[in-house]
Amino acid sequence: MASGMKISPKDAPRDRILKAAGMLFYERGIHTVSVDEIAAAAGSNKMTLYRHFGSKDGLVVEWLLATSESAQAKWRNVEASNQMDALARLHGLVDMMVSQITAWMRGCPFGNSMAELSDPAHPAHEVIRAYFTYQRDWLERACRDAGLRTPQETADALFYIVRGTSAGLALDDQAQFAERERRALSSVIDSARRGPAGLSDVA
């Protein structure tokens, strides 16, 4: 995802550093990238980096915050486009998630960062937890608004499918995985609409 960013010399130094860090962290991992490399990629220097972010850890946190805001904006757009129809909102989310597959070929930046930063006290973990909580809460709210049976359990199932995207990409090519993810998410939603006799509870 971050690899699609463009760094312009016209960007403010802070923005250039944040974009360069995002590309390098996502492509190579947090621990393997040095502050010197980030500053060079941004056309800046370490002094400027430390002035804006305080430390490499501070830069990691700001990168994840920016990535979280960008991702949440996509979820908010889905909600705004389907305010009066929660079921359409859920299916709109499926469409959005499938469309983002090519952007996440190296896995989820939040999951990757959580694995790399093994100390749960690292400040990045708070950002990661907040992002995952946002997704999980969004899903449960949409399931409740759509009148689905067992909205909490349905939201859990949808959430864990979404979170398993990178694992699925290891098994299938992009086209196959896109179809599998769409079927899996849609199946959970459709199953939650059906009553015990297999009849739809939702018009």
C-alpha positions in Angstrom: 0.0 0.0 0.0 2.7 2.5 1.0 4.7 1.7 -2.1 2.1 3.5 -4.2 2.9 6.8 -2.5 4.8 9.5 -4.4 7.3 11.8 -2.7 7.5 15.2 -4.2 10.3 17.7 -3.4 7.5 20.2 -3.1 6.1 18.4 -0.1 6.9 19.7 3.4 9.9 17.9 5.0 7.7 16.2 7.6 5.4 14.8 4.9 8.4 13.6 2.8 9.9 11.8 5.8 6.5 10.2 6.7 6.0 9.0 3.1 9.5 7.7 2.8 9.2 5.9 6.2 5.9 4.4 5.2 7.3 3.0 1.9 10.4 1.6 3.5 8.7 0.2 6.6 6.0 -1.6 4.5 8.4 -2.9 1.9 11.2 -4.0 4.1 10.0 -4.0 7.7 10.6 -1.6 10.6 13.7 -3.1 12.2 15.7 -3.4 8.9 15.3 0.2 7.9 17.6 2.8 9.5 16.9 6.4 10.2 19.7 7.3 7.8 17.9 5.5 5.0 14.6 7.1 5.7 16.2 10.6 5.7 18.0 9.9 2.5 14.9 8.6 0.7 13.0 11.7 1.9 15.7 14.1 0.6 16.2 15.3 4.2 18.5 14.6 7.2 18.4 13.0 10.6 18.3 16.3 12.4 15.0 17.2 10.6 13.6 13.7 11.2 14.3 13.9 14.9 13.0 17.5 15.2 9.6 16.4 13.8 9.2 12.9 15.2 11.6 12.7 18.2 12.7 9.2 17.5 12.3 6.3 15.2 9.6 4.9 17.5 7.8 8.2 17.2 8.0 8.0 13.5 6.6 4.5 13.5 3.6 5.7 15.6 3.0 8.6 13.3 3.2 6.4 10.2 0.6 4.0 11.7 -1.6 6.8 12.7 -1.6 8.2 9.2 -2.2 4.8 7.7 -5.1 4.2 10.1 -6.7 7.5 9.2 -6.4 6.7 5.5 -7.9 3.3 6.0 -10.7 4.5 8.3 -11.6 7.1 5.7 -12.4 4.3 3.2 -14.7 2.6 5.8 -16.4 6.0 6.5 -17.0 6.5 2.8 -18.7 3.1 2.5 -20.9 4.0 5.5 -21.7 7.5 4.1 -22.7 6.0 0.7 -25.1 3.6 2.4 -26.5 5.4 5.4 -30.0 4.2 5.0 -29.3 0.6 4.0 -27.0 -1.2 6.4 -27.1 -4.4 4.4 -25.9 -2.5 1.3 -23.3 -1.0 3.6 -21.9 -4.5 4.5 -21.9 -5.5 0.9 -20.3 -2.2 0.0 -17.5 -3.0 2.5 -17.0 -6.4 0.7 -16.5 -4.5 -2.6 -14.1 -2.1 -1.0 -12.1 -4.8 0.7 -11.8 -6.8 -2.5 -10.7 -3.7 -4.4 -7.9 -3.1 -1.9 -6.2 -6.5 -2.3 -3.4 -5.4 -4.7 -2.5 -2.6 -2.2 -1.9 -5.2 0.6 0.3 -7.7 -1.2 2.9 -7.5 1.6 0.3 -8.0 4.2 -1.5 -5.7 6.6 0.9 -3.0 7.9 -0.8 -3.2 11.3 -0.5 -6.9 11.6 3.1 -6.8 10.3 4.0 -4.1 12.8 2.4 -6.0 15.7 4.5 -9.0 14.8 7.7 -7.0 14.5 7.2 -4.9 17.7 6.9 -7.7 20.1 6.9 -5.5 23.3 3.2 -4.9 24.0 4.3 -1.7 25.8 5.5 -0.1 22.5 3.4 2.9 21.8 2.6 1.6 18.3 0.5 -1.2 19.9 -2.1 1.4 21.1 -2.5 2.6 17.6 -2.9 -0.9 16.3 -5.4 -1.9 18.9 -7.4 1.3 18.2 -7.5 0.5 14.5 -8.6 -3.1 14.9 -11.2 -1.9 17.5 -12.6 0.6 15.0 -13.0 -2.1 12.3 -14.6 -4.5 14.8 -17.0 -1.9 16.1 -17.9 -0.7 12.6 -18.8 -4.3 11.6 -21.0 -4.9 14.7 -22.8 -1.6 14.3 -23.6 -2.4 10.6 -24.7 -6.0 11.5 -27.1 -4.6 14.2 -28.4 -1.9 11.9 -29.0 -4.5 9.2 -31.0 -6.6 11.7 -28.8 -9.6 11.3 -29.1 -12.5 13.7 -26.3 -12.8 16.2 -24.7 -9.5 15.2 -21.8 -9.8 17.6 -20.8 -13.3 16.3 -21.4 -12.2 12.7 -19.1 -9.2 13.2 -16.5 -11.4 14.7 -16.6 -13.8 11.7 -16.3 -10.9 9.2 -13.5 -9.3 11.2 -11.4 -12.4 11.3 -11.9 -13.0 7.6 -10.7 -9.4 6.9 -7.8 -9.9 9.2 -6.8 -13.1 7.4 -6.3 -11.4 4.1 -2.5 -11.8 4.0 -2.7 -15.5 4.8 -5.1 -16.0 1.9 -2.8 -14.2 -0.5 -0.1 -16.9 0.4 -2.4 -19.6 -0.9 -4.0 -18.1 -4.1 -3.2 -15.7 -6.8 -4.9 -12.3 -6.7 -7.9 -13.2 -8.8 -8.6 -16.4 -7.0 -8.2 -14.8 -3.6 -10.4 -11.9 -4.5 -13.2 -14.3 -5.5 -12.6 -16.4 -2.4 -12.7 -13.4 -0.1 -15.8 -12.0 -1.7 -17.6 -15.4 -1.3 -16.5 -15.9 2.3 -17.6 -12.4 3.4 -20.9 -12.6 1.5 -21.6 -16.1 2.8 -21.3 -14.9 6.4 -23.6 -12.0 5.8 -26.2 -14.1 3.9 -26.1 -16.8 6.5 -26.8 -14.3 9.3 -29.9 -13.2 7.4 -31.5 -16.7 7.4 -33.7 -18.0 10.1 -33.6 -21.5 11.6 -35.7 -22.9 8.7 -33.3 -21.4 6.1 -35.7 -18.5 5.3 -34.5 -15.0 5.1 -35.3 -12.9 8.2 -34.5 -9.7 6.4 -36.6 -8.4 3.6 
